[in-house]
């Protein structure tokens, strides 16, 4: 059977999509790029925020139109399918099957029944849908944090970490087929292993992944600052393959608002991580909110003493204020340009290259 696939949402959803495509391919089906040619279409949805839900619903309706041609089966899975299982089944009769995330343990057998395949298997090699040298590896699913605004625990449940052995099997396979750039992802990567090993295992995982031959770059996303322990920093500094890059989901710098959001840890956790970094940056890119850089943060930035930095601003008045501070600290504006990223409005982005003055 010819099967079309639409993957929406985040990189974690993309990994799910690539694994499902691997199962489909293993089952003897053909994956087609053009939905017009598909006999069955699978839509892996996102249901996190309102705009993502709208995109998912619109995509389902768009794919349903192909039933007027040769489309036989329309299958919906992913976060929207988990969050609104019954509603989708009742309100959109064109959908032949809704498979929520909590039923992924029986995903292979459900697809086997819907698509009519005798060889559809759980364990199948992923289909890399993007650049062949890049891949995401999901080290855990779900989240045990309870941020007031976030639906992830409702959709995907508490954190469930994979074993190191299972992850390494996938990493070794990806390296064997030519993947050079690997990105480890989870909703909270720094808590990896706490649920199944009883301790934080990200440092050990990083050390093992960095030993895999063929990999050139290793990135880690979604690192909560309060769990970036010394051993994480050591593991990152021990390997030249691990990119010295911290993707920290910092929602706000106001502790009162963080508490209202039910976020884990105050702003001081982020400052502590910055203070404990032994390897200092060579170059800094600044992209603060409209109000500019907080006075405490701007001094820490200056203390790094980098030769050059780029300041991206969406508010000229806060940019002008901060540039005065940088100039007083020994920096000068070398180049500036305005970028119209908001057509037909009064707003612009301003990019400024700052150079440390030579004595």
N, C-alpha and C positions, 0 to 999 in steps of 0.2 A: 504494500500500500504506500502511496505517496503522501508524506506528512509534512505540513507546514508548521513552523514553530515561531511564536512571538514571545519574547522575554521582556518584561517590564520591571522597573524598579532598580534596586541597588545591586552591588556586586555580589552580595550573598545570594540574592535571587538568581543572578546569572550562573553561579556555580550549580545551583539546583537544576537550572535549565540545561546546562551542559551535561550533567549526569543523566537527566531524563533522555536527552538526545542520544547519549551513548547506549542507553537501554533499548531505545527504539531501533537504532542502527544494528545493535546486536540481534534484535528480533527479526532481522531480514527486511526491514522497511527502508524506504528511501526518503531522506530529508530533502525537501525542495525549498528554494529561496522564495519563489513567487507563490503567494497563496492561491492564485488563480489555478495553479496546477495541482493543488492539494486535494486529496480525497478525505483527509482528516486534518484538522488544525488544533494545536494545543496552545492555549494562551496562559502563560505563567504570570499572574497578576501581582500588582502591588496594592496594598490597602492601608498604607501608613498615614498619609495626610490627605486632605480633601482633593487637592489637585491630582494626586496619584490615583485616587479612587475614580475620579472622573475620567482620567485617561484610560484606566482599565475597562470601565463600563463602555466607553466610546469604542475601544478596540474590539471588545466582544461583539458589539452591534455591527461594527464594520466587517468582522470576519463572518458573522452570521449571514451577511448578504450573499456570500459565495454559495450558500445552500441553493440559490436559484440557478447555480451552474452544476458543478459536479461534486460539491462538498457533501460528504456523507456523515461525518462525525465532527462535532465541535466540543472540545474538552477544555474545561477551565480548572486551573489549579492555582496554588500560590496563596499569598496573604489575603487577598480579597475573598477567595474561596473559603478560607478558614474563618474569616470574620463574618461573612454573610452567606453561609452555606445554604440555608433554607430559602433565603430571599432570592438568591440567584436561581435556584431550582424552580421556585414558584413563579417568578416574575419574567424570566426569559426562557420561554419554551423551546427556543432554537438550540439551547445547550443540551447536549446529549449526556454529559457527565460532569459533575462537580466533585473534585477531589481535594479536600482540605489538607493542610499541612500535617495535622495530627494523624492523618491516615497514610502518610508516606511510607510507613512500614509495610503496607500492603499495596503500594503504588504499582509495583511490577505486575502483580496478579490482576489488579484492576485494569491496567492498560492492556494486558494480555487478553482479557475478556472483551474489552471494548474494541480493540483493533483486530482481534482474531489472529493471534500469533502463538506458535507452539514453543518458541525458543527465547522468549523475552525473559531476561535474567536480572536479578538484583545487582550483582557484581558485574559491571560493564565499564569499559574504559570511556572516560569523558571525551566529548567532542569539543575541542577548543574552537570557539566561535569567533574569536577576535584574532589579533596578531599571533602567529604560531610560536613566537618567542616569549610571549607573556602569558601568565596564568595566575588566577587567584586560588588560594587553598583555604577552605573554611575549617578552622581548627575547633570550633564549637558552634552550637546553635542555641537560640534563645537567649534570655537575659534574666538574671536574678535581681537586678536593680528595679526599683519601683518609682521612676521619675513620674511626676504628676501628669505630664503632658504626653507621655509615650505609650503607644499601644503594642509595642513589640512583645512584652511578656504575655499580654492577652492573646496575641496571635501565635507566637512560637513557644510560649511556655518558659520555664526556668532554664538557666544555662545547662547545657549538656555537652561536656567536652568529649572529643574523640580521644582514643588512646594514642600515645606517641607512635606505636607500631603501625596503627592504621594510617596515620598521617604520613609517616615515612614511606609506606608502600606507595601512596599516591605521589609524593614528592619525587621518589626515585623513578616512577613511571613517567612523570612529566619531563624530568631531566632527560630521560632516554629518548623521548620523541622530539627533543630540540628546544624545550623551554629554557630560557636563559634568565629571565626576570620573574621572580616569584614574589607574590604579595600574600602574607598571612593575614587572614581576616576573621573577625568574630564581632559580636556586639560589644564585647568587653574582653579584649585579648589579654590584658594584664591579669585577669582572673582565671586564665586557662589552667585547667587541672585541679582547681580547688574542689570541684564537685565530685570528681571520680578518683583523684589521687590523695585528696585531703590536704594538699599544699599547692602553692603557686609553682607551676611547672614551665612557664614560658622561657626562663633562662635555659633549662635543659633542652627544650625543643629547639631553641635558636642554635644551640651548639651542635645538635645533631643535623639539623637542616643545612647548616653552613659547611658540613663535611661532604655534602653530596657533590660529586664531580659534575661539571657541566654548567652549574649555576654560577652566574656572574653577580647578580644583584638580588638581595633579599630585603623586602620592606615589611613593616608591621604597621597595621592600621588600628585605630580606635584604642589608644592606650590611656587608661584613666590614671591621672597623676599620683593619686594616693597609693597605687600599687606598682609604680615604677621604682622598684626596690633596687638596692645597690647591685644585686646579682644580675638584674636585667641590664643595667648599664655596663657591667663588666662583660657580659656575654656579647653585647653589641660592639664593644670596643675591641674584643678579642679577634673578630673576623673582619677582614677587609670586604667581604661580600655583603655584610649587613649595612645597608644605607643608614648613615647617621641622621635619621629623620624621625621626628616625633609627631605623630598624628594624634593630637590630644583633643577630645571632644569637650571643649570648654564653653559652656553655654552662657556664662555671664561672669563678671568680675565683682558683682555686688553680692556679699554673703547673705543679705536678707532675702534677695530674690532667689538665690540658690536654694535657700532653705524652703521658700515657698514652692519651688519646683520639685522639692524632695530629692535634690541632687546630692550625690555622695561626695562629701569633702568640700572644704572652703577654698577660696581663691589662693590662700597661702600654700596649698599643696602644689599648685603650679609653680609658684615662686621658689619653693623649696627644690623642685626638680631642676629649675634653671640654675639655682645657686650651686647645686652639687655636680653640675656638668664639668668634667675635667677637660674635654676637648671643646675648645671654643670655636664658634663659627668663623668662616672666612668672609662670608657675605650674608647680609640680612635683607629680607624682603618684608616690608611692613604694609599691612592692609587692615588698619583699624576701623572700628565703626565710625559713624558720622561725627561723633563727639571727639574723635581723635584719640591720642594715646594717653593713658592714665599717667599722672606725674610720677608715681612710683615705678611704673614700667619703663618710662622713657629714660630714667636714670640707669636702670639695669641694662638697657639697650646700649646706652653710651658707654657704660663700663666694659662692654665686650671689646671696644676699641677696634672695630673692623675698619678697613680702609675705605670700603664703599658700602652703601646700602641704597635700596630703592624704597621710596615711600609712595604708596598708592592711596589716594584720597578721594572721597566723594563729597567733601564739604570744604570749600576753599578757606573759610574762616578758621576752622580747626587746624587745617594744614599750615596756614600762615603762623598761627600761634606756636605749633610744634617746631616749625622750621627755625623760629627765633631761638628756641632752646638748643637745637642742634648746632646752630651757628655759634652760639655762646660757648658751646662745648668743643669747638674746633672743627666743625664741618662746614662746607660751603656747597651751594647748589651748583652742580656742574652742568646739568641739563634738565629741562622740564618740557612736558608736552601734555596737551589736553586730548582726551579721547571721548568722543560722543557715543557713549554706550546706551543712552536713553533718548533716542530720536523723538523730536516733537515735544520735548520737555525742557525745563530750564536747567536740568541737572547734567553734570559732566564728571568724568573721572580724570584726575590729574596725576600723572606719573612723574616723580622727581628723582633724579639720580644725585645722591649726596656723596661727596668726596672729602676724606679727611685732609685738612690743610697740612701742607708740609712746612716744617719750621725753617 
